Amino acid sequence: MQNLSLKEARDKLKALLEKEAFKKGNFILSSGRSSNYYLDGRIITLTPEGSYLAAGIILEMVAQDKVDAIGGPTLGADPIAGAVAALSYLKGSPLKAFIVRKKAKEHGMQRQVEGPAIAPGSKVVLVDDVATTGKAIIEAKEILDKAGVKVARAIVIVDREEGATANLAGAGLKLESIFTIKEFL
């Protein structure tokens, strides 16, 4: 990563998240829970530096996995998957990217999984910006399971540590995170 160690990349990404994406206040999360803080990873993953850092760290995390594609639930995974795909190409080990819609489009190709075709038997990694309960990742996994795609693991930038790890384990998937919320509180 442009002469950065993994630790340096992680430290820079954490500083960006703390400065721009972590907010205190009263919020309702997508899980329906209320929280006195909010971490919007898209604020960082949609910037050049943040997307580069997140993609580089995730590529390091999956380097030994021999996966065919990377993606996840729209909208949190979209910029991450695109950045990982672009960086993987530059590094000579291209990965396809995909996004999983909550429901299939009602027009066009009417697909629920968007991006280049992912063949049954392919091995993929699911990504997202933040996990609370893991519901979106589990739903994406179920959709991919139906298509015969093997989900190898799930990676998020921040685990809020509110049940996602246990819920994903119950769905047969290990959750890994670059950060846990304790690092920001």
Secondary structure, DSSP 4 states (H G I P E B T S, - for coil): -TT--HHHHHHHHHHHIIIIIEEEEEEE-TTS-EEEEEE-THHHHTSHHHHHHHHHHHHHHHTTS--SEEEEETTTHHHHHHHHHHHHHHTT---EEEEE-SS--SSTT--SEESS---TT-EEEEEEEEESS-HHHHHHHHHHHHTT-EEEEEEEEEE--SSHHHHHHHTT--EEEEEEGGGT-
